[in-house]
Amino acid sequence: MTHGAITDIPGAVGPDDRRLFRMVQALQDAIVFRRARAGAYCYECDQAPGGRCEDHACDLDLIASYEQDARAISAAISQGVIPRQASPQRQPI
């Protein structure tokens, strides 16, 4: 086990816990990606009123949404209120 991994959090032992940690990690990765995109030079941003083109403005909106979701999941985990099914199970074909 890697020291300091998110799965090292006390009480986080079940597969549902790990699933939620992976969701938070995926959201954090998405935030990093969107921040890099939003911070990159863009000719269209230079020309747009307000300094953001539609794509990069969307990136900022997505960042805010991802941060809100990550905070909500993290709060639920820390309070021990872990939903057992965040999304429907896929049915076999």
Backbone as ProteinMPNN parsed JSONL, in Angstrom:
{"seq_chain_A": "MTHGAITDIPGAVGPDDRRLFRMVQALQDAIVFRRARAGAYCYECDQAPGGRCEDHACDLDLIASYEQDARAISAAISQGVIPRQASPQRQPI", "coords_chain_A": {"N_chain_A": [[0.849, -1.177, 0.0], [0.551, 2.207, -0.793], [1.959, 4.817, 1.006], [0.059, 7.451, 2.278], [-1.828, 7.382, 0.333], [-5.122, 7.909, -0.949], [-6.793, 5.871, -0.217], [-5.838, 5.164, 2.232], [-7.17, 6.401, 4.243], [-8.606, 6.345, 7.443], [-11.165, 4.001, 8.171], [-12.003, 3.734, 5.598], [-12.656, 1.209, 3.865], [-14.194, -0.44, 2.266], [-15.445, -1.551, -1.004], [-17.255, 0.334, -2.004], [-16.394, 2.666, -0.769], [-13.86, 2.966, -1.925], [-14.637, 3.33, -4.561], [-15.887, 5.811, -4.409], [-13.695, 7.384, -3.647], [-12.181, 7.13, -5.959], [-13.845, 8.51, -7.677], [-13.632, 11.121, -6.65], [-10.902, 11.525, -7.09], [-10.878, 11.399, -9.895], [-12.402, 13.652, -10.478], [-10.696, 15.609, -9.43], [-8.519, 15.302, -11.174], [-9.757, 16.093, -13.539], [-10.26, 18.754, -12.928], [-7.647, 19.806, -12.778], [-6.87, 19.422, -15.463], [-8.784, 21.057, -16.823], [-8.175, 23.567, -15.716], [-5.603, 23.971, -16.731], [-6.199, 24.091, -19.468], [-7.891, 26.359, -19.494], [-6.1, 28.294, -18.745], [-4.32, 28.468, -20.803], [-2.89, 30.161, -23.649], [-5.09, 31.762, -25.905], [-6.259, 32.778, -28.942], [-8.903, 33.413, -29.599], [-9.942, 34.036, -27.089], [-8.58, 36.408, -26.607], [-9.904, 38.065, -28.381], [-12.506, 38.037, -27.53], [-15.275, 39.574, -25.847], [-14.879, 40.361, -22.459], [-12.769, 38.683, -22.217], [-12.755, 35.883, -22.399], [-13.235, 33.111, -24.431], [-15.999, 31.156, -25.696], [-15.504, 28.363, -25.296], [-13.471, 28.349, -23.299], [-14.72, 29.751, -21.26], [-16.674, 27.906, -20.682], [-15.015, 25.903, -19.684], [-14.288, 27.072, -17.216], [-16.767, 27.116, -15.936], [-17.216, 24.367, -15.753], [-15.09, 23.64, -14.078], [-15.885, 24.859, -11.658], [-18.202, 23.371, -11.148], [-17.145, 20.748, -10.954], [-15.491, 21.095, -8.708], [-17.397, 21.626, -6.736], [-18.826, 19.201, -6.705], [-16.756, 17.421, -5.939], [-16.171, 18.423, -3.376], [-18.61, 17.89, -2.08], [-18.763, 15.063, -2.182], [-16.422, 14.423, -0.762], [-17.056, 15.538, 1.735], [-19.216, 13.924, 2.464], [-17.911, 11.47, 2.684], [-16.098, 12.021, 4.81], [-17.874, 12.443, 6.878], [-18.914, 10.018, 7.181], [-21.162, 9.367, 5.823], [-21.747, 7.675, 3.449], [-22.923, 7.228, 0.32], [-24.313, 4.272, -0.951], [-24.784, 3.62, -3.574], [-24.004, 5.465, -6.155], [-24.476, 5.713, -8.813], [-26.469, 4.158, -11.374], [-26.244, 0.595, -11.679], [-24.587, -1.098, -14.3], [-26.219, -3.112, -16.597], [-25.742, -6.471, -17.593], [-25.192, -7.391, -20.986]], "CA_chain_A": [[0.0, 0.0, 0.0], [1.309, 3.44, -0.879], [1.718, 5.705, 2.14], [-0.562, 8.713, 1.911], [-2.841, 7.202, -0.708], [-6.456, 8.273, -0.479], [-7.402, 4.69, 0.393], [-5.291, 5.001, 3.585], [-8.003, 7.132, 5.191], [-9.22, 5.414, 8.383], [-12.569, 3.698, 7.952], [-12.277, 3.554, 4.172], [-12.208, -0.153, 3.61], [-15.037, -1.188, 1.342], [-15.39, -1.204, -2.418], [-17.996, 1.575, -2.244], [-15.516, 3.753, -0.354], [-12.831, 3.122, -2.962], [-15.311, 3.873, -5.738], [-16.072, 7.246, -4.179], [-12.374, 8.008, -3.701], [-11.809, 7.217, -7.382], [-14.639, 9.594, -8.258], [-13.004, 12.379, -6.231], [-9.635, 11.634, -7.81], [-11.189, 11.717, -11.292], [-12.81, 15.064, -10.503], [-9.481, 16.411, -9.233], [-7.77, 15.251, -12.433], [-10.489, 16.92, -14.503], [-10.041, 20.152, -12.539], [-6.286, 20.158, -13.216], [-6.897, 19.507, -16.923], [-9.561, 22.24, -17.243], [-7.42, 24.773, -15.345], [-4.521, 24.127, -17.711], [-6.836, 24.55, -20.709], [-8.394, 27.726, -19.325], [-4.965, 29.194, -18.581], [-3.491, 28.491, -22.01], [-3.157, 31.273, -24.563], [-6.126, 31.505, -26.902], [-6.532, 33.949, -29.778], [-10.328, 33.739, -29.485], [-10.13, 34.709, -25.797], [-8.095, 37.781, -26.782], [-10.87, 38.807, -29.167], [-13.838, 37.949, -26.92], [-15.605, 40.501, -24.756], [-14.703, 39.713, -21.16], [-11.498, 37.98, -22.208], [-12.882, 34.422, -22.443], [-14.05, 32.56, -25.506], [-17.054, 30.271, -25.205], [-14.918, 27.11, -24.809], [-12.752, 28.543, -22.04], [-15.723, 30.102, -20.258], [-17.265, 26.619, -20.311], [-14.036, 25.251, -18.806], [-14.4, 27.657, -15.877], [-18.016, 26.619, -15.357], [-17.005, 22.959, -15.404], [-14.213, 23.608, -12.895], [-16.716, 25.167, -10.489], [-19.085, 22.235, -10.922], [-16.322, 19.63, -10.48], [-15.065, 21.4, -7.336], [-18.568, 21.468, -5.873], [-19.086, 17.762, -6.576], [-15.667, 16.812, -5.156], [-16.366, 18.819, -1.973], [-19.78, 17.183, -1.545], [-18.392, 13.656, -1.977], [-15.436, 14.392, 0.326], [-17.769, 15.797, 2.991], [-19.983, 12.716, 2.789], [-16.951, 10.452, 3.137], [-15.555, 12.377, 6.121], [-18.944, 12.344, 7.866], [-19.354, 8.635, 7.243], [-22.429, 9.245, 5.114], [-21.298, 7.273, 2.118], [-24.004, 6.596, -0.442], [-23.896, 2.953, -1.402], [-24.912, 3.505, -5.015], [-24.057, 6.813, -6.7], [-24.971, 5.636, -10.19], [-27.069, 2.843, -11.625], [-25.373, -0.494, -12.124], [-24.752, -1.504, -15.691], [-26.795, -4.443, -16.754], [-25.045, -7.253, -18.628], [-25.897, -7.476, -22.284]], "C_chain_A": [[0.894, 1.239, 0.0], [0.959, 4.337, 0.294], [1.127, 7.018, 1.637], [-1.586, 8.588, 0.797], [-4.212, 7.502, -0.118], [-7.156, 7.086, 0.169], [-6.839, 4.394, 1.774], [-6.126, 5.719, 4.64], [-8.688, 6.125, 6.113], [-10.708, 5.223, 8.099], [-12.922, 3.464, 6.496], [-11.787, 2.175, 3.768], [-12.998, -0.863, 2.523], [-14.918, -0.733, -0.095], [-16.164, 0.069, -2.74], [-17.159, 2.787, -1.874], [-14.48, 4.028, -1.443], [-13.421, 3.724, -4.235], [-15.484, 5.384, -5.588], [-14.74, 7.99, -4.202], [-11.917, 8.156, -5.151], [-12.587, 8.326, -8.068], [-14.035, 10.952, -7.907], [-11.688, 12.582, -6.972], [-9.857, 11.99, -9.275], [-11.617, 13.172, -11.423], [-11.595, 15.974, -10.327], [-8.623, 16.431, -10.493], [-8.44, 16.142, -13.49], [-10.294, 18.402, -14.206], [-8.671, 20.622, -13.007], [-6.255, 20.346, -14.729], [-7.601, 20.781, -17.384], [-8.838, 23.535, -16.875], [-6.29, 25.034, -16.333], [-5.079, 24.639, -19.038], [-7.253, 26.011, -20.605], [-7.252, 28.73, -19.226], [-4.078, 29.309, -19.801], [-3.864, 29.686, -22.888], [-4.186, 30.843, -25.604], [-6.419, 32.811, -27.645], [-7.988, 34.386, -29.629], [-10.64, 34.423, -28.16], [-9.689, 36.174, -25.891], [-9.118, 38.652, -27.489], [-12.256, 38.886, -28.509], [-14.054, 39.039, -25.88], [-15.498, 39.763, -23.423], [-13.453, 38.857, -21.091], [-11.568, 36.469, -22.201], [-13.76, 34.03, -23.624], [-15.075, 31.603, -24.887], [-16.487, 28.967, -24.624], [-14.244, 27.282, -23.453], [-13.675, 29.023, -20.924], [-16.419, 28.834, -19.76], [-16.324, 25.843, -19.387], [-14.156, 25.768, -17.378], [-15.67, 27.206, -15.177], [-17.877, 25.166, -14.919], [-16.118, 22.818, -14.173], [-15.037, 23.848, -11.635], [-17.628, 23.992, -10.142], [-18.319, 21.032, -10.378], [-15.882, 19.858, -9.029], [-16.21, 21.199, -6.361], [-18.863, 19.984, -5.645], [-18.026, 17.079, -5.713], [-15.809, 17.164, -3.676], [-17.525, 18.047, -1.346], [-19.454, 15.715, -1.262], [-17.411, 13.54, -0.818], [-16.098, 14.619, 1.672], [-18.565, 14.57, 3.411], [-19.073, 11.616, 3.316], [-16.486, 10.768, 4.555], [-16.6, 12.285, 7.223], [-19.463, 10.911, 8.003], [-20.692, 8.399, 6.581], [-22.106, 8.917, 3.665], [-22.449, 6.594, 1.394], [-23.515, 5.279, -1.031], [-24.038, 2.771, -2.903], [-25.089, 4.899, -5.593], [-24.582, 6.818, -8.129], [-25.538, 4.255, -10.427], [-26.041, 1.823, -12.087], [-25.638, -0.752, -13.596], [-25.301, -2.917, -15.725], [-26.019, -5.194, -17.828], [-25.881, -7.339, -19.887], [-26.158, -8.923, -22.606]], "O_chain_A": [[1.886, 1.292, 0.727], [-0.218, 4.592, 0.549], [1.634, 7.617, 0.689], [-2.153, 9.591, 0.362], [-4.421, 7.359, 1.087], [-8.026, 7.274, 1.019], [-7.305, 3.467, 2.436], [-5.805, 5.645, 5.826], [-9.284, 5.158, 5.638], [-11.42, 6.187, 7.819], [-14.036, 3.037, 6.192], [-10.633, 2.006, 3.376], [-12.494, -1.81, 1.92], [-14.364, 0.329, -0.381], [-15.783, 0.81, -3.646], [-17.194, 3.81, -2.558], [-14.255, 5.175, -1.828], [-12.776, 4.531, -4.904], [-15.253, 6.139, -6.532], [-14.661, 9.105, -4.718], [-11.339, 9.176, -5.527], [-12.056, 9.01, -8.943], [-13.936, 11.831, -8.764], [-11.394, 13.686, -7.43], [-9.112, 12.792, -9.839], [-11.235, 13.85, -12.377], [-11.482, 16.997, -11.002], [-8.06, 17.469, -10.842], [-7.765, 16.852, -14.235], [-10.176, 19.213, -15.124], [-8.544, 21.71, -13.568], [-5.68, 21.315, -15.224], [-7.083, 21.505, -18.234], [-8.879, 24.5, -17.637], [-6.048, 26.175, -16.725], [-4.492, 25.525, -19.658], [-7.001, 26.804, -21.512], [-7.42, 29.895, -19.587], [-3.18, 30.151, -19.841], [-5.002, 30.157, -22.871], [-4.157, 29.722, -26.111], [-6.78, 33.817, -27.035], [-8.277, 35.58, -29.544], [-11.506, 35.296, -28.105], [-10.332, 37.064, -25.335], [-9.195, 39.852, -27.227], [-13.08, 39.714, -28.896], [-13.143, 39.387, -25.129], [-15.991, 38.642, -23.297], [-13.107, 38.353, -20.022], [-10.542, 35.815, -22.015], [-14.867, 34.539, -23.798], [-15.01, 31.289, -23.698], [-16.94, 28.515, -23.573], [-14.423, 26.454, -22.56], [-13.43, 28.726, -19.754], [-16.717, 28.703, -18.573], [-16.767, 25.207, -18.431], [-14.128, 24.983, -16.43], [-15.664, 26.944, -13.975], [-18.356, 24.78, -13.853], [-16.37, 21.967, -13.319], [-14.899, 23.117, -10.654], [-17.799, 23.661, -8.969], [-18.781, 20.368, -9.45], [-15.898, 18.932, -8.219], [-16.011, 20.657, -5.273], [-19.12, 19.565, -4.516], [-18.353, 16.257, -4.857], [-15.595, 16.312, -2.814], [-17.426, 17.599, -0.204], [-19.83, 15.186, -0.216], [-17.551, 12.651, 0.021], [-15.743, 13.965, 2.652], [-18.586, 14.218, 4.59], [-19.413, 10.917, 4.27], [-16.477, 9.885, 5.413], [-16.253, 12.07, 8.384], [-20.333, 10.628, 8.828], [-21.296, 7.341, 6.759], [-22.183, 9.77, 2.78], [-22.899, 5.52, 1.794], [-22.404, 5.206, -1.555], [-23.455, 1.84, -3.457], [-26.182, 5.463, -5.538], [-25.083, 7.839, -8.599], [-25.146, 3.292, -9.769], [-25.091, 2.153, -12.797], [-26.768, -0.638, -14.071], [-24.882, -3.789, -14.965], [-25.674, -4.619, -18.86], [-27.111, -7.357, -19.845], [-26.738, -9.229, -23.648]]}, "name": "protein", "num_of_chains": 1, "seq": "MTHGAITDIPGAVGPDDRRLFRMVQALQDAIVFRRARAGAYCYECDQAPGGRCEDHACDLDLIASYEQDARAISAAISQGVIPRQASPQRQPI"}
